[in-house]
Amino acid sequence: MTDSNKHACASLENLYRIFTVPEAPDSTLMQLDDAISDNMIGFLQQHIVAEETDLLEIEKDFTNTDIPEEPVFVSEQTEFLLEKVVAQSVHTASPSFIGHMTSALPYFMIPLSKIMIALNQNLVKTETSKAFTPLERQVLGMMHRLIYQSGEEFYQRWLHDSHQHLGAFCSGGTVANITALWAARNRAFGADGEFRGIAQEGVFKAFKHYGVDGAAILVSKRGHYSLSKAVDVLGIGREYIVAVDTDENNRIRPDLLQKKIDLLKKENVKPLAIVGIAGTTETGNVDPLDKLADIAEAEGIHFHVDAAWGGPAIFSRAHGKLLKGIERADSVTIDAHKQLYVPMGVGMVLFKDPAALNSIEHHAQYIIRQGSKDLGSNTLEGSRPGMAMLVHSGLNIIGRQGYELLVDQGIEKARLFADMIRQSDDFEVISEPELNILTYRWAPASVRRVLVDADPDVRKRANDILNKINRYVQKALREHGRSFVSRTRLTPKRYDQQLITVYRVVLANPLTTTEILVDVLEEQRQIVTDKALRKRMNQLQELLGKNAA
């Protein structure tokens, strides 16, 4: 251990030392580094958490709100992190962690992340990110080209233009969606005659000038909650996020979308944007983007595609056709920390028109000056890390063929798992996988046969009992710590749109094997036999037994 770690850094000299590279690496810090690195490539893959500890117990380690007067040793803090943070963290890289959109990372992301952290670039300004600024623009151009397929001349002209932007990096899909709709709002209510635009004069004067009583954003009922945040932040109002019904495959119905638009116009509400979803969060379904583009074009409405999850399907020759029409979108959101396999958190919003982001441009005299190439002038966030370096590395090291393989194997695995569920007697597929997400629940074939012909009231009561059983199973599976599936509630047509509790599975981790999926189902079967569920089982048997005829 070096002197800088032997002594607490209460002196100015020692404070200087913690900002310099030590003469020899500290063994405890190396231990922490090794533990985290191992975790990312398979550390503790037998459990999704290292220790099966209740959250309330974990909270006890984080109750002291006093900042220490005397500094602690680096080694002491490191030991705390190893014992209380690393050991009790969720191992999202585990191949049995199949309930959320966080997956394993490629091994090279760890050392490359160290480079990014060590350089500590701030992408708000070229003065703090001289090489990272053109690097980020290049990555945006690569993703823009993937989606919009504009010609070489287009990218040579606009890629590094100081007055135009092909898109923006941000911390995730939420900020990306807000940015897209922010630009759409400002362009729809732009400067007109003496009116200086909504960005300058505000929502009230904008609506008054344009003679409308409101503005609305239309999306399917499976839309992400970030869109509700967007209308809140943009001053439009949450009641003007207009949810459109979906078909039985969880895709927006274009006929009902058109009716909603017609109704809004009768109410003197301006339809501001249509949002198509390329990979719904709950079920992974893709809206008919081409049909939405037709409506948006005919109505003169901004068309945004939330492809935070499903966007990378465009890499696949076999499955990219699911996203047909995305190239007609005015803006597209993609999350790199999802299926581009980059660490949290990095998202992107891309614009077909390089001038679109000018509508939200902000400047300051000391930074992001007019005409500069500073990226902070066109982003909601100011200071940002150089995450584009990791996306750039993924695109180059994994490449188009690598991402195609990752997308294809995830979709194939989801279909395989759906087949396994269908072939079992005790589980039911609720939503078929279109990408690599599916939902199912515990509902034995004998129960389902009775439910088909049961009286609607009996069906509802039976499903209520099944919901409670499935909630218990999901919670117990999580507490066991060997695997994890999330849960949500859907309204399948076969059950008269009653809210049904289902297990949600995301199969993006290439390390997830068929054997793991078999084990997940088997563990759920074992949980169903718990004594705690005996009362529920008896209720279900009694209810359906009386109505089996």
N, C-alpha and C positions, 0 to 999 in steps of 0.2 A: 504494500500500500504506500502511495506517495505521501509527502508531507501535506499536500493540499487536501488529502482525505483523512489524515491522522488528526488534524486539528479542526475544530469548528471555526467557521470563517467570520469571526467577529471583528477582525482587524481589516483595515483597508487593503493591506497586502494580500491577505487570504481571499478577500473578495475578488481581487484581480485574478488570483490564481484559478478560481472556478470558471473563469471565462477563457482559460488557455488549455491547451492539450497537455495532460499530465505526462511526466517522463515515462511512466510505466502504467499500463492499464490497471484499474482497480479490480480486484478479483470478484468483489461482490457485484459491481456493475457488469462485469463480464458474465457472471452467473445470470443476472437479469436479462441481459442481451441474448444469451443462449436459450434461456427459457422461452422468451417471446419468439425468437426465431424458430425454435423447435415447434412451438405451438402452431405457427402458421403453416408448417409443412407436415403436420400430423401429431403434434404433442397432445397427449391425453385424448386420443380419438375414441377411447372406449366409453367415455362419458362426455356429455355436453357441458358439464361443469365439473371442476376438479373435486369439489367437496359439496355434498348434498346438504346445503345449509339454507335454512329459511331466510327470506329477505329481512325479516324483522331482526334476526340475529346478526346479519351482516351490517345492518344499520347501526348497531351498537358500537361498531368499530369506527364510525364516522360521526360521532355526536359532539366532539369537542370543537368549539368554535373560536377558541383562543389562539391567536398567532403567537408562537413561542418567542419569548424575549431573547433567549439564548439559542443560537442555531444548533441544529443537530448534525451529527456526522453524515456524510454521504452514505457510508455503509449502513448506518442505522435507518435512514430513510429507504434505502434500497431493500433492506430486510423487511420493512413494513410493506412495501409494494409487493414483494414476492409472496408474503404470507397472507396479506389481506386483500390485495387487488388481483394479482395474477392467478393465485390459487382459487379465487372465488369468481373469476370472470366466466362468462359464457364462451364456450369454444365454438365460435361460429364456423370455424374451418372443419369441424368434425363432419364426416360424411353421413352421420346419423342425425345431424341438425338439418332437417328438411322442412321446417315450418316457416322460414322467412327468406327474404331475398338477399341476405348476406351469406356469402359462400367462402370457399377456400380461395387463397391468393396464390398466384404463381410465385415460386420461390424467389425469383429475381426482384420482386417488388420490395423486399425487405432491405437489401443493401442499397438499392436505388433510392429508397425513401430516406436513408441516412444521408445520401448526397444532397437531396432536396432540403432536408432539415438543416444540414451544416451550412449550406449556401444562404438559407433564410431570405430568399428573394420576396419582394412585395410587388405583386403584379399591378398595383394601382398606378404605377409610374415607371417610365423607362429608366429614370435615374436610379431606381432600386431593382431593376430587372432587365438590364440591357440585352442579354441574350435570350432571356425567358419570354420577352414580349414577342419577338418574331417567331419563337418556338410555339407559343400559344396560338398565334395567328395561323401558323402552318397546320397545327392539329385541327383547328376549326375548319380550315380549308379542306383537309382530308375527309373529315366527317361530312362537310357540306357536299363534297363531290360524291361521296358514297350515296347520299340521299337524292341530291338534285341532278347529278350527272351533267353539270354545265361543262362547256368545252374548255380546252386549255387556255384559249384567249381570255375567257372570263376570269379564270383564276390568276393569270398573269397580270390582268388589269386591276383586280380588286383585293387580292390577298393581303398586300401590305399597304394599301392606300390609307393615308392618315385621316381621311374624311369618311370612310366607309368601313363597315364591319360585317363579316359573314356570320357572326354569332357572338356569343359571350360565354365564358366559363363562370360557374357559380358553385355554391356549396352543395347543391343537390337539385332534385327535380322540383321541389316546392318553389325555390327561388327562380328556377328556369321558367316554370309556368307563370309565375307572377310577372317576370320580365316580359314574356311574350304578350301577355294580356295588357300589361302596362303600355307597351308600344302600340298595341291595337287600339287601346282607348285614346291615346294621344293623337294617333293618326285619324281616327274617326271624328274627333272633336278638335281638329287642328285649327290654325289661324285662318280667319276668313274675314276679309275686309278690315273693319276696325277691331274686331275680336281677335285677341292675340293668342288664342288657343287655351285648351283646358289646363295645360301644364303651367301656364302663367296666371290664368284668372280663376281656375278652380271649377269644380263640378257644377255648382249652382248656376254660375254665369254661362257655362258651356251649354247646359240643358236649355236655359232660357234663350240663348242666342240661336240654337239649332231648333228650337220649338218642339222639344220632346219632354215627356214626363218621367223619363228614366232610360236606363240602358241595361241590357241583359246579356248574359253568357249562357249558351245552351250546350248541354252535355248529357250523356246517358246517366241513368240512375247508378251506374257503376263507376261514375267519375271519382277521381281521387279527391280527398278532403282538402288538398292544397288549393283547389279551385275556389272553394268556399273562403279560404284565407285571402285569395286574390281579390275577390269582389269586395271583401271587407276592407283590405288595405287600400284599394283603388277608389273607395268612396261610393261604389255603386250600390252596395247593400246586399246582404245575404239572401234576401227574398228574391233577388234578381239573378241568382244562379238557378236557371230553369232546368230541372231534371226531366229528361224524356224517357219514357218507358222502353224497355228492352224486349227482344224476342226471347224464346225459350233457351237460346244459346248465349244469353247475356250480352247481345249486341244491340246497339241503338236501332230503333225503327225509323228509317228515313221518312216514312209517311207521317208518323206522329211528330217528327221534328218539323216538317213543313207546316203542319197544323199549328204547332206552338209558335212558329215564326209569324204566321198569318194573324194569330190571336194577339201577339205582342204589338204588331203594327196597328191593329184596330184599337188597342189600348194606348196608342201613341208612345210606346216604349221601343227604343231603337235596339234591334238585335246587333250586338257589338261583335260577338265572335261565336263560332261553332267550334267545339272541341271534340275531335275524334280520339278514341283511345286505341292505342296499339299495344295491347297487353294489359287488361284490367288487373288491378292489384289483387282482387279476391279470386278471380277465376282464370285469368290469363287470356281472355278472349279479345278479338280484334274487331273493331267496328268496320262496317263497309266504307272504307275511306274514299273510294272513288265516287260513290253515291253522295257522300257528304261534300266532297269537293264540287260536284255538280250543283248542289243546292247553294253552297257558299258563293260560287261563281255567279249563278243566276241572280242571287239576292244582293251581291256586292258586299258580302260579310267576310271578315277576317277568318281564315280557316287555320286553326292550330291543331297539331297532332301531339298528344301526350304519349310519346313512345319511350318514356323513362325505363320501362321494363322490356318491352318487346322490340325496340328499335334495332338491336343487333341481329334480329332474324333476317335483316336485309342482306347479311353476309351469306346466307344460305341459298344456294341455287334451288334446292328442293322446297324450301319453306318461305323464301323471300316473297313469293307471290301473295302471301297472306297480307302483306303490307302494300299491295297495289293501290296507288292513289296517294301515298305519302309524299311522292315527288311533286304533287300539286299543292301541298300545304304552304301557307305563308310563313309558318314557323313550326319548328319541331323541337321537342324536349327529349334528350337522351341522358340517362344516368350512367356515367362511366363506372361508378362504384357498384353497379349491379352486374350486367352481363358483359362488360368489358374487363371485369376482374381487376379493378384498380381499388386501392384502399379508400375507405370513407374519408372525406366526402367530396365528391366532385361530380357536378352535372354540367350539361351544356344546353344552350338554346341556340338554334340555327335559324337563319332567316333567308328566304329565297331572294328577297330584295336587299342588296347590301346597304341601302339607305334607310332601312326600317328603324335601325337603332338610333338614328339621329334624332328621332322624336323624343327620346328620353335623355338626351345629352345634357350633362352638367359640367361646369368648369369652375376653376378657382385660380386665383392669380399665382399662388405659390406652388401649384401642382395641377395636373390635368388641364393645361392651358389650351386655348382655342388653337386648332390646327396641329397640335402635337399628336404623337402616336400612343399617348398614354391610354391604357385600356380601361382605367377607372372612370373615364368620362361617360362610358356607356354601360355601366354595370350597377345593379342595385347595391351590391356590396362594395366597400372601399378597399381596404387592405385585404389581400388574398394571397395564399401560398402558391407556389409554382407547381400545382398538381398536373398541369399540362405535360410536364416532363415524364410523369408516370404513364399518362395516356399515350404519349408519343412512343414510349418504350414498349408498351403493350402492343400497339399497332404494328411496330416493326419486328418485335421478337416473336409474337404469336402470328401476326400476319393474317391476311384474308382467309387463307386456307385453314389456319388454326382456329380462328373464330367460327368459321363454317362448321368445323368438326365439333366444337363445343356446343353450338346451337343445335346441330342435328342430333347429337347424342342425348342432349337434355330432352328434346321432344320425343325421341324414340323411347327413352326411359320412362317418361310420363305415360306414354301409350302402353308400355309393357306393364306398368304398375296398375293402370286402369283395367287391363286384361286380368291381372292377378286378382283384383278386387271382384270383378265380375264372376270369376270362376269360383270364388269362395261362397259359402252359404250364409255367412254372417255379416257381410259388409255390402254396402250399396254405393255405387258411383252416383254422385249428384250432378256434377258438371264435368263433361268430357274434356280432356285436354286438347286445346287448340295449339298452344305453345307448350310450355313445360310446367304448367300449374294445373292441378286438378283438385276437386273436393269429393269427399265421400263421408260416410258415417256408418256406425254400427247399427244394423237393422237386419236381423236374420230373415232369410227367405220365407220362413213360415209366417213371420209377422207381416212382411210385405204382401204376401198372398191375401191375407185377411184385409189389409188396408185398402187394396184395390177396390173391393166391392162393399166396404164398410159404409155405414151411415156417416155423412160429413161431420156430425158432432163427435162420433166415436173416433173417426180418423184424426180429428183435431186433438182429442184428449190423449190418444195413443201417441201422437207426435210430440205432445207436451212431455209425456213420460220419457220418450226416446231422447228428447232434447236434454233432459236432466241427466240421463245415463251418459250421453256422449260428452256433456260438459265435465262430468266426473272423470271419465276415462282420459280426456285430454289433460286435465289438471294432474291426475295421478301419473301419467306418462312423463310429464314435465318434472314432477317431483322425484321420480325414480332416477332421472338424470342420465339414462342410457341413450335416449333418443328424444326427438322433439318434433311434433307437428303442431301448427297453430290451429286456431278455430275461428270461424266466422258464422254469420247467419245469412241464408239465402231464401228465396221464395220460389221454389220450383213449381212449374205449372202442374205437374202430376199430383201435387198436394194442395191444389187450389190456392196457390200463392201464400200459404201459411209459412211463417218464419220457421226455418229448420236449422238447427245447430249442426254444423258440419266440420270435419277436419280439413284443413287446407295444407296441401303439400306443394313445395317448390323444389323442382329437381334440376338445379343448375350446377351443383357440385359434381365435377367429373369423377370424384373419388367415391361417390355413392354407388354401391353395388346392388345387384339383385338380392344377394343374401341379406343385406341390411334391410331392404324393403320387406323381405319375408319376415325378418325378426321384428320389425315394427308392428306388423299385423299380428304376429303371435303374442307380442307383449300386450297389445290392446285386448286380445282375446282373454289373456290371463287376468287382466284388470277387471273385465266384465264379471268374473267369478268372485270378486271381492265381497266379503260379508256386508260391507256398507251399502252395496247395491241390491241386497236381497229383497228389501221392501219394495223398491222400484220394479224389480223383476216380477214380483208377485202381483203388483198392481197391473202391470202390463198383461200378464197371463190371464188374470181374472177378467180384465176389460175385453180382451180379444177372444177369450174362451167363450164368453157369453154371446159374442157377435160373430163367431166363426161361420155360422150358418148363412 
